Amino acid sequence: MLYIKRSSKTKGLNPKMKLRRNDKTLCYKYFRWFLWFSLFIYFFSSYLISPFNKTIILPKTTVSQSQTNFISRALIETLSNATDSFHGSVQRDLKIYIYELPSEYNRDWLRNERCSNHLFGAEVAIHEALMRSDVRTFVPSEADFFFVPVYVSCNFSTVNGFPAIGHARRILASAVHFISSQMPFWNRSSGSDHVFVASHDFGACFHTMEDVAISDGIPSFLKKSIILQTFGVKSRHPCQEVENVLIPPYISPESVRSTLEAAAGNGERDIWVFFRGKMEVHPKNISGRFYSKGVRTAIWNKYNRNRKFYIKRKRFTGYQSEIVRSVFCLCPLGWAPWSPRLVESVALGCVPVIIADDIRLPFPESVPWPEISLRVAEKDVGKLERILEHVSATNLSDIQCNLWDPSNRRALLFNRQLQVGDATWQVLDALSRSLRRSRVLNQSDIDTRR
């Protein structure tokens, strides 16, 4: 007897059935290829038409209070200079003229390496980024704004090593005299289109102690200018009664990148609540004023022996390695409401716990602060543990997912080479919007006169 092996699914079928089966197979094959091709075209075209500053919402993940997911290599790479083009941005028509001042106003100060790397270093970083950017013009008559590069925070006290800016008003007045006597543009506008940086505690008042800053006020020759300053509060304050753009304190992108790379091996967060910094046991110091309004002292007294809280008073140069291990990072006010911990916490994925009732935060149009941070009232520091336990049990994973959106980190870091979406880009975006508002108001005034 002859046995026929039927190894194919089509064997044993009549010719019509075979033809039908082959047609279906062929149809499925081409449909599959058509589907893959369509998906490829869709995603590729979506990439091409996406705006540069589009916020990417990361998928939700479950994160415990003591450990986060592995730190993605892609998040580290967002700190690189891969995107240094300014093309396609909303400021592409903006033009800024940078004054070439004598070296004693800026370059001479760079002999001290700390000048460009300490928390007030935004004055240097913004200058360097603008010098290399596409918005710079060498034709002052076509400029929308004039940048005056004076470094006032590079003079470090020999007593405590902190920036001493007692010379700030004198050197600024000298710079204004120089540019107004050499070129006509300051006198033409009374300085209203001229931009200065005030990256220290009380901004446009150019002093680091609030009572003295308020007493001195904003220098009269700067009252019509634009000040880029770290100081900002919601209430009325003499030191912000001038056109200003609120900027973050300077944190080195290189230090953030190296910290992330060192932590990328495990991404473990074994510290629940972290703070390292100035903690006055007796807050009323020699000046007669209460440092941090007594908030830091209250935190120390309440939690320094609590094992859930990692609180240290001594300085440690590598403390970013502790931030990247932490779930919550306390950001209480100091002499001023702002703190470099705000930027470091966001950049290193630690949820900022902001304890400064009146603070305004930088770039709220780009950084969704309510979604990536917590606010605790100064009077409620005694309830911190209970508040953070509640967050841990409810929406911590959502906050952490929002926090790891790379656009937040990018918006708060100043790069020496301008990148779309970074802190200098945000400054230019604010100036661009200011310019558009000014043009609308001018046009409205012209129409009214007609």
Residue, then its C-alpha position, 0 to 999 in steps of 0.5 A: m500500500l502506498y502512503i502519501k505524507r501530507s507535510s503541507k497544509t495545502k496538500g489534500l485540498n482540491p485546486k480551488m481550495k488551494l487557490r483560495r488558501n494562497d490568495k488569503t496568505l498573500c493578502y495577509k502578507y501584503f496587509r502586514w507589510f502595508l500596516w508596518f509601512s503605515l505605522f512607520i510613516y505616521f511616527f516619522s511624520s509626527y516626529l518631524i512636525s513636533p515642536f521643539n519644546k513639546t512636553i513629553i509625558l512619561p508613562k506612569t510607573t510605580v515607585s516606592q518611597s525608598q527606591t526608584n526605577f533604573i535611571s535611564r541613559a536617555l535622561i543623562e544624554t538630554l544634558s548633552n549638547a546634541t541640540d544646540s540649534f536655535h532654528g525653528s524657535v520662537q525667538r528666531d527673529l530676536k536680535i541682541y547686541i552684546y556690549e564689548l566692555p573693558s575686561e575689568y567688568n567681566r573677563d578679569w574676574l574669571r581668573n578665579e575658577r569659582c566665578s563661573n561655577h558657584l550658585f550665582g554663576a548665571e551671570v557668566a553662563i548667560h553671557e557665554a551662551l549669548m556670545r555663541s548664539d544666533v540671536r547675537t547681532f554685531v549691528p547695534s542699530e538692528a538690536d531689540f535688546f542690549f546685553v550689559p555683561v558685568y559680573v558683580s558676584c565674582n568677588f569672594s570674601t576672604v573671611n567666609g568665602f561667600p560672594a561679596i557684592g559691596h562693589a556692585r553698584r559702583i561697578l554697574a554705575s561705571a559700566v553704564h557711564f562707559i556705554s552711555s558715553q561711547m554709544p547713543f543707545w542707552n541715552r536713546s531709550s534711557g536704558s529700557d531695552h538694556v538687560f543686566v543679570a542680578s543672580h544673587d539674593f535680592g536681585a535688582c537691589f544688589h545686596t545680599m541682606e534684605d534689610v540693607a537691600i530694601s533700604d538701598g533700593i534699586p539703583s536709580f540708573l537701572k529702574k528702567s532696565i530689564i533685570l534677570q534675577t533669581f529673587g522673586v516673591k508673590s507680594r510687592h517687594p522693593c527689589q522686584e519693582v522693575e521689569n524683570v525675568l525670574i531665573p534659576p540659580y546656577i548649577s553646573p550641568e557637568s556636575v549633574r551629568s556626572t552624578l547621574e552617570a555615577a548613580a546609573g548603576n542602580g538608581e536606588r533611593d535609600i534616603w526618604v527625606f534629605f537636607r544638608g546645609k546651614m542649620e542654625v541651632h540658635p536662629k537669631n544670629i549676630s545680625g539680630r535677624f532670624y535666619s530662615k525665619g526660624v524654619r530651618t531651626a524648627i526642622w533641625n529640632k524636630y527631625n534631626r534624630n528621626r531615622k526617616f530624615y537624613i539631615k546634616r549641617k556640615r558642608f560636603t562637596g559631593y552632596q549631589s550624590e546624596i540628593v540622587r539617593s533621596v526621595f524627598c529633598l527639603c528646600p526651605l528658605g534661607w536669607a532669601p526664599w530661593s535656593p539652589r536645591l530647587v534646581e538640584s532636586v529637579a535635575l537629580g530626580c528628588v521631589p522638591v519640598i518647597i518651604a518658602d511661603d511667598i516664593r515665585l518660581p522660575f519659568p512657570e510657563s515651561v516648568p509645571w511646578p505644581e506637578i513636580s514638587l510639593r509646597v509645605a507652609e512655613k508654619d507646618v514644618g512640624k507636620l512634615e513627616r505626616i504630610l510626606e507619608h500621605v504623599s508617599a501613600t497616594n500620588l508619589s509615583d505620579i509626581q516622580c513620573n512628571l519630575w523625570d520629564p527631561s524638559n524640566r531638567r533642561a529648562l533649569l540648567f544654563n549651558r555654555q552653548l545655547q540649547v533649545g529649551d534650556a535656561t538661557w533659551q527660556v530667558l530669550d523666550a521671556l524677552s521675546r514675549s515682552l517685546r511682542r507685548s511692547r509692540v502691541l501696546n505701541q501699536s494700540d497707542i498709535d491707533t488711539r492717537r489716530 
